[in-house]
């Protein structure tokens, strides 16, 4: 009877010890890993877009688009000359995402980031026309993020490289278009793009579970694929962005 009682006591001690070890390992893993979500507002700038506004009569070279791009010029012989692709438009809207930092190398913590955005503008880069949500941009990007420890525990700068899918009508005609057959109203559709963008920003720790992201800058490109939209539009579009967000994450000690 005594041996049985002693055996039970030993089993209980072993279980307690194992539980303490597992809890310690779990806490250590949680300390190394960091997960969170964020939501904010981002303004983008799409550039290098062909102006497809109604052609000016040669030799006029006045600006044809509200973005400041040179439009098509109708020559005396009836041919159409398209100027340089320098149209711009600035859609803005909500961006949200989630991240998981899983590995630390010295002062650098590596992680993955998944984000998506819905952006709109009331102007067009391809026409002088405009209207509510004339230009739209939706994207989903996944990337690798590296955040840096600094001498200030409340400050975490980071850099990130992301790529993914974007859908936009920014390069498509809007309103009336012109050509040798005269003017017509362009149908509204969207192009598919492979989008890639690099980001740099700063997170400021204000609470154990909340950070403020006062600024994030991005620069990249969109490359059209498929034939969903207008084959005469720009196939490569420059992308720049600036945004801010609130970050909600696992509890940390500043």
PAFI-206117 format. One record per residue: x, z, y of N, C-alpha, C in turn; residue number from 1. Coordinates in pm, whole numbers, plus 50000, padded with zeros to 5 digits. Layout:
// PAFI-206117
n_c1_n_c3_n_c2_ca_c1_ca_c3_ca_c2_c_c1_c_c3_c_c2_nr
X_Z_Y_X_Z_Y_X_Z_Y_NUM
...
// end
This chain:
// PAFI-206117
n_c1_n_c3_n_c2_ca_c1_ca_c3_ca_c2_c_c1_c_c3_c_c2_nr
50084_50000_49879_50000_50000_50000_50087_50000_50124_1
50195_50075_50119_50285_50084_50233_50353_49952_50259_2
50393_49885_50145_50459_49756_50161_50364_49653_50224_3
50240_49659_50184_50141_49566_50241_50122_49590_50389_4
50113_49715_50429_50098_49748_50571_50221_49705_50649_5
50338_49730_50593_50461_49689_50661_50467_49537_50674_6
50420_49468_50568_50421_49322_50574_50330_49269_50683_7
50212_49333_50697_50118_49291_50801_50177_49316_50940_8
50243_49431_50953_50305_49461_51082_50413_49360_51116_9
50491_49322_51014_50595_49223_51037_50535_49087_51074_10
50424_49051_51007_50357_48925_51039_50305_48926_51182_11
50247_49039_51224_50197_49049_51360_50308_49038_51462_12
50421_49104_51433_50535_49095_51525_50588_48953_51533_13
50593_48886_51416_50640_48748_51414_50548_48658_51496_14
50416_48676_51478_50320_48594_51553_50332_48618_51703_15
50350_48746_51741_50367_48776_51883_50494_48712_51938_16
50600_48720_51861_50727_48660_51905_50713_48509_51918_17
50647_48448_51818_50627_48303_51824_50542_48264_51944_18
50438_48343_51973_50351_48316_52087_50429_48324_52217_19
50515_48425_52229_50597_48440_52350_50689_48320_52367_20
50751_48276_52254_50841_48160_52261_50767_48034_52304_21
50649_48011_52242_50570_47893_52276_50524_47896_52421_22
50482_48013_52468_50440_48024_52608_50557_47997_52701_23
50674_48048_52662_50793_48023_52744_50827_47877_52751_24
50820_47810_52633_50847_47666_52632_50745_47590_52714_25
50618_47632_52704_50514_47565_52782_50535_47583_52931_26
50571_47704_52973_50597_47729_53115_50717_47649_53163_27
50819_47640_53078_50938_47563_53116_50904_47416_53131_28
50821_47365_53038_50781_47224_53048_50699_47201_53173_29
50608_47296_53205_50526_47282_53325_50612_47288_53450_30
50718_47368_53446_50805_47379_53563_50881_47249_53587_31
50916_47181_53475_50990_47056_53490_50897_46941_53527_32
50774_46943_53475_50679_46835_53500_50592_46870_53620_33
50543_46765_53686_50457_46785_53801_50359_46669_53808_34
50231_46700_53810_50127_46597_53816_50040_46622_53937_35
49981_46514_53991_49895_46530_54107_49817_46403_54136_36
49724_46415_54227_49645_46301_54275_49650_46302_54427_37
49622_46187_54488_49624_46179_54633_49522_46077_54681_38
49478_46094_54804_49385_46001_54867_49421_45993_55015_39
49414_45873_55071_49453_45857_55210_49406_45725_55268_40
49458_45695_55385_49421_45574_55459_49547_45490_55480_41
49536_45360_55451_49650_45270_55461_49612_45144_55537_42
49699_45102_55627_49684_44976_55698_49789_44879_55646_43
49746_44758_55612_49837_44657_55560_49848_44542_55659_44
49956_44466_55644_49976_44345_55724_50014_44231_55629_45
49927_44132_55618_49952_44015_55536_50000_43902_55626_46
50111_43840_55591_50170_43738_55677_50209_43615_55596_47
50246_43507_55670_50283_43382_55606_50164_43304_55556_48
50049_43315_55624_49925_43252_55581_49901_43126_55663_49
49861_43017_55597_49832_42891_55666_49705_42903_55749_50
49712_42859_55873_49594_42854_55957_49515_42729_55922_51
49390_42743_55879_49306_42632_55836_49190_42611_55932_52
49207_42648_56058_49101_42632_56158_49079_42484_56186_53
48963_42448_56247_48939_42308_56282_49056_42251_56361_54
49094_42127_56327_49214_42066_56384_49199_42040_56533_55
49308_42056_56603_49313_42017_56745_49347_41869_56753_56
49302_41803_56858_49330_41661_56875_49471_41643_56930_57
49548_41561_56865_49686_41534_56905_49689_41489_57051_58
49785_41526_57133_49903_41604_57099_49889_41754_57127_59
49765_41802_57138_49747_41945_57166_49809_42029_57056_60
49874_42138_57095_49935_42228_56997_49896_42371_57027_61
49777_42388_57082_49731_42522_57116_49712_42604_56989_62
49721_42736_57005_49702_42824_56891_49558_42812_56842_63
49543_42794_56711_49412_42769_56653_49348_42892_56591_64
49428_42993_56558_49374_43108_56487_49385_43234_56571_65
49293_43325_56548_49294_43451_56623_49419_43532_56594_66
49483_43503_56479_49604_43576_56443_49726_43526_56517_67
49713_43412_56585_49828_43357_56657_49902_43251_56579_68
49843_43201_56470_49910_43099_56391_49880_42960_56447_69
49973_42868_56434_49949_42730_56470_49863_42665_56363_70
49761_42592_56406_49670_42532_56310_49705_42388_56278_71
49612_42320_56210_49631_42180_56178_49617_42097_56305_72
49693_41989_56312_49688_41898_56425_49646_41761_56373_73
49541_41703_56429_49492_41572_56388_49565_41464_56466_74
49644_41381_56398_49721_41275_56462_49632_41156_56496_75
49687_41062_56577_49610_40945_56618_49565_40860_56499_76
49646_40856_56394_49612_40773_56278_49516_40841_56182_77
49468_40958_56218_49371_41028_56135_49430_41120_56032_78
49561_41124_56018_49624_41215_55924_49628_41355_55983_79
49639_41452_55895_49639_41592_55938_49776_41652_55914_80
49831_41712_56017_49960_41778_56006_49937_41929_56010_81
49990_41999_55911_49975_42144_55905_50101_42211_55956_82
50085_42300_56052_50200_42369_56110_50252_42476_56015_83
50353_42547_56060_50416_42650_55978_50316_42758_55938_84
50340_42818_55823_50253_42923_55771_50295_43056_55831_85
50239_43087_55947_50275_43212_56012_50153_43293_56054_86
50038_43268_55990_49919_43345_56019_49929_43487_55964_87
49868_43582_56033_49869_43721_55990_49729_43779_56000_88
49703_43882_55919_49579_43958_55926_49611_44099_55879_89
49534_44197_55929_49567_44338_55905_49451_44414_55842_90
49423_44395_55715_49318_44476_55650_49362_44620_55629_91
49268_44711_55638_49297_44855_55624_49184_44921_55546_92
49215_45035_55485_49111_45105_55412_49165_45222_55331_93
49089_45265_55232_49120_45383_55152_49211_45346_55036_94
49309_45430_55012_49396_45416_54897_49403_45549_54824_95
49394_45545_54691_49399_45666_54610_49489_45642_54490_96
49544_45751_54436_49634_45734_54323_49662_45864_54252_97
49742_45854_54146_49783_45970_54068_49928_45950_54025_98
50000_46060_54008_50140_46050_53966_50172_46159_53865_99
50279_46134_53791_50328_46232_53693_50480_46228_53696_100
50542_46333_53748_50688_46346_53750_50732_46417_53623_101
50816_46354_53544_50845_46406_53410_50992_46435_53382_102
51082_46391_53467_51223_46409_53436_51303_46436_53562_103
51399_46530_53551_51483_46565_53665_51628_46532_53634_104
51691_46460_53726_51834_46431_53718_51900_46483_53845_105
51961_46600_53838_52021_46658_53957_51917_46679_54065_106
51938_46621_54185_51841_46639_54294_51724_46541_54289_107
51720_46453_54188_51618_46350_54180_51520_46381_54068_108
51393_46372_54099_51289_46387_53997_51219_46253_53980_109
51220_46199_53858_51159_46070_53829_51016_46088_53778_110
50933_45988_53809_50796_45992_53764_50733_45854_53768_111
50607_45848_53728_50529_45726_53734_50413_45747_53831_112
50369_45637_53892_50264_45643_53993_50166_45529_53969_113
50038_45560_53972_49931_45460_53961_49843_45472_54083_114
49822_45360_54152_49743_45363_54276_49656_45239_54286_115
49550_45252_54367_49461_45140_54395_49405_45153_54535_116
49374_45039_54597_49324_45040_54733_49216_44936_54756_117
49134_44960_54857_49028_44869_54898_49039_44854_55050_118
49081_44735_55096_49113_44714_55237_49031_44597_55294_119
48996_44610_55422_48914_44507_55486_48957_44487_55631_120
48927_44367_55682_48948_44335_55823_48835_44247_55870_121
48797_44261_55997_48691_44178_56054_48745_44048_56112_122
48874_44022_56095_48935_43898_56143_48985_43816_56026_123
49016_43690_56055_49068_43600_55955_49202_43546_56000_124
49293_43522_55904_49421_43460_55936_49414_43309_55929_125
49307_43255_55874_49297_43111_55854_49202_43043_55952_126
49139_43120_56040_49039_43063_56129_49024_43148_56254_127
48965_43087_56356_48931_43163_56476_48805_43246_56454_128
48732_43215_56347_48607_43287_56318_48637_43427_56265_129
48534_43508_56265_48548_43644_56215_48411_43703_56188_130
48409_43823_56137_48285_43891_56105_48313_44014_56022_131
48210_44089_55989_48229_44212_55915_48294_44183_55780_132
48407_44249_55756_48481_44235_55631_48515_44089_55600_133
48555_44016_55704_48591_43876_55686_48706_43859_55588_134
48800_43953_55588_48913_43948_55496_48912_44074_55410_135
48930_44054_55281_48933_44167_55188_49059_44164_55103_136
49103_44281_55060_49218_44295_54971_49194_44416_54881_137
49198_44393_54750_49190_44500_54651_49314_44493_54564_138
49373_44607_54533_49493_44605_54450_49497_44726_54356_139
49569_44707_54246_49600_44814_54150_49747_44800_54115_140
49827_44904_54142_49971_44898_54124_50019_45016_54040_141
50118_44991_53958_50183_45098_53882_50332_45089_53910_142
50398_45203_53924_50538_45199_53961_50617_45320_53918_143
50745_45313_53945_50840_45422_53918_50873_45490_54050_144
50863_45622_54050_50883_45701_54172_51000_45796_54155_145
51080_45808_54259_51189_45903_54261_51179_45992_54384_146
51157_46122_54365_51152_46217_54477_51280_46298_54479_147
51316_46346_54597_51446_46409_54618_51429_46554_54665_148
51505_46643_54604_51512_46782_54650_51604_46787_54772_149
51563_46864_54870_51643_46880_54991_51672_47028_55013_150
51751_47057_55114_51782_47197_55146_51659_47270_55197_151
51556_47193_55236_51431_47253_55282_51329_47242_55169_152
51288_47354_55114_51199_47354_54998_51062_47293_55028_153
51025_47286_55155_50893_47235_55190_50892_47084_55214_154
51006_47020_55201_51017_46878_55235_51065_46798_55114_155
50991_46692_55076_51027_46608_54963_51014_46460_55000_156
51121_46396_55038_51117_46250_55057_51115_46180_54922_157
51066_46058_54919_51059_45984_54793_51067_45834_54819_158
51106_45761_54717_51102_45615_54717_51032_45571_54589_159
50978_45450_54594_50897_45403_54481_50896_45251_54478_160
50896_45195_54358_50883_45050_54338_50763_45028_54248_161
50667_44946_54294_50542_44926_54220_50511_44777_54207_162
50434_44744_54105_50389_44606_54084_50253_44611_54017_163
50177_44502_54034_50046_44499_53972_49964_44380_54018_164
49834_44401_54020_49737_44293_54044_49669_44314_54179_165
49650_44203_54251_49576_44206_54378_49478_44090_54382_166
49370_44112_54454_49268_44009_54470_49230_44005_54617_167
49236_43884_54677_49213_43873_54821_49166_43733_54857_168
49090_43726_54968_49049_43597_55024_49126_43565_55152_169
49239_43636_55174_49312_43622_55300_49364_43481_55323_170
49396_43406_55217_49454_43273_55233_49349_43163_55231_171
49222_43198_55216_49117_43099_55200_49051_43064_55333_172
48992_42944_55343_48921_42905_55466_48808_43000_55496_173
48780_43017_55624_48669_43102_55667_48591_43028_55773_174
48459_43018_55758_48378_42947_55855_48394_42797_55837_175
48403_42722_55947_48411_42577_55942_48554_42532_55918_176
48572_42436_55829_48702_42376_55804_48695_42229_55843_177
48810_42166_55863_48812_42028_55906_48901_41945_55816_178
48883_41818_55819_48964_41724_55742_48921_41584_55777_179
48965_41488_55699_48931_41350_55728_48782_41324_55710_180
48718_41403_55626_48575_41384_55601_48489_41462_55700_181
48550_41526_55799_48475_41602_55897_48477_41749_55866_182
48389_41825_55931_48387_41970_55916_48283_42011_55812_183
48309_42123_55748_48215_42176_55651_48234_42327_55644_184
48135_42397_55594_48145_42542_55579_48213_42574_55447_185
48318_42652_55454_48397_42682_55335_48326_42787_55249_186
48325_42768_55118_48269_42872_55030_48360_42993_55027_187
48303_43110_55009_48382_43232_55004_48417_43265_54859_188
48543_43281_54832_48590_43319_54699_48716_43402_54718_189
48784_43434_54610_48904_43516_54618_49013_43459_54529_190
49136_43480_54568_49251_43441_54489_49305_43560_54412_191
49372_43533_54301_49441_43635_54223_49590_43632_54255_192
49649_43750_54268_49790_43759_54306_49864_43858_54217_193
49989_43827_54190_50084_43925_54140_50145_43991_54262_194
50130_44122_54272_50174_44194_54391_50284_44293_54355_195
50387_44297_54436_50491_44398_54418_50529_44453_54556_196
50558_44584_54559_50583_44649_54687_50672_44771_54667_197
50765_44790_54757_50848_44910_54759_50799_45005_54867_198
50801_45135_54837_50751_45237_54928_50856_45343_54955_199
50846_45404_55072_50926_45520_55107_50839_45612_55191_200
50844_45742_55160_50759_45835_55232_50810_45977_55225_201
50731_46069_55279_50768_46210_55286_50645_46294_55250_202
50665_46392_55162_50562_46491_55132_50604_46626_55191_203
50510_46691_55258_50535_46823_55317_50447_46924_55245_204
50509_47025_55185_50437_47126_55109_50377_47229_55205_205
50244_47236_55207_50176_47330_55296_50108_47443_55219_206
50067_47416_55094_50007_47517_55008_50059_47495_54866_207
50046_47595_54779_50096_47578_54642_50036_47458_54568_208
49917_47413_54609_49854_47301_54539_49825_47182_54631_209
49869_47188_54756_49838_47081_54851_49964_47042_54929_210
49989_46911_54936_50093_46855_55022_50029_46760_55122_211
50093_46746_55235_50056_46644_55332_50158_46532_55328_212
50109_46410_55326_50194_46292_55328_50173_46224_55464_213
50249_46263_55568_50222_46214_55703_50252_46066_55722_214
50342_46010_55640_50374_45869_55655_50430_45814_55525_215
50388_45693_55496_50444_45616_55386_50454_45471_55432_216
50571_45412_55419_50595_45274_55459_50616_45188_55335_217
50565_45066_55340_50580_44976_55226_50613_44836_55270_218
50684_44762_55184_50715_44622_55210_50722_44550_55077_219
50663_44430_55070_50661_44357_54945_50607_44217_54961_220
50542_44167_54855_50496_44028_54855_50382_44012_54755_221
50300_43909_54776_50197_43871_54681_50218_43724_54645_222
50215_43692_54516_50229_43556_54469_50103_43516_54392_223
50040_43408_54438_49913_43365_54379_49935_43306_54241_224
49840_43333_54150_49841_43268_54020_49698_43228_53986_225
49684_43126_53900_49551_43076_53867_49499_42984_53975_226
49376_42939_53958_49314_42843_54051_49178_42891_54097_227
49164_43022_54114_49034_43078_54153_48995_43039_54295_228
49093_43025_54382_49063_43001_54523_49103_42863_54571_229
49161_42857_54690_49193_42732_54755_49337_42690_54722_230
49358_42578_54651_49495_42539_54615_49580_42498_54734_231
49516_42473_54850_49591_42433_54969_49638_42552_55052_232
49593_42673_55017_49633_42790_55093_49773_42835_55055_233
49824_42933_55128_49958_42984_55102_49962_43049_54964_234
50066_43016_54886_50080_43073_54752_50163_43200_54752_235
50231_43228_54862_50312_43349_54875_50279_43416_55007_236
50246_43544_55001_50203_43618_55120_50288_43743_55134_237
50346_43764_55251_50422_43884_55278_50331_44004_55298_238
50376_44120_55253_50295_44242_55262_50378_44353_55326_239
50320_44419_55425_50377_44540_55482_50263_44642_55494_240
50296_44770_55485_50191_44871_55492_50244_45000_55554_241
50151_45074_55611_50180_45208_55661_50058_45294_55634_242
50081_45415_55583_49968_45498_55547_49999_45646_55551_243
49896_45725_55529_49907_45871_55522_49808_45921_55419_244
49835_46039_55360_49749_46087_55253_49757_46239_55241_245
49662_46294_55166_49663_46434_55123_49686_46435_54972_246
49778_46518_54927_49817_46523_54786_49772_46656_54725_247
49704_46650_54611_49663_46768_54537_49739_46768_54404_248
49810_46878_54374_49897_46879_54258_49894_47014_54187_249
49967_47021_54075_49979_47147_54001_50044_47252_54089_250
50013_47380_54067_50070_47487_54151_50223_47487_54147_251
50283_47503_54264_50429_47514_54274_50462_47627_54370_252
50585_47675_54359_50634_47776_54450_50727_47710_54551_253
50698_47727_54680_50783_47667_54783_50918_47739_54792_254
// end
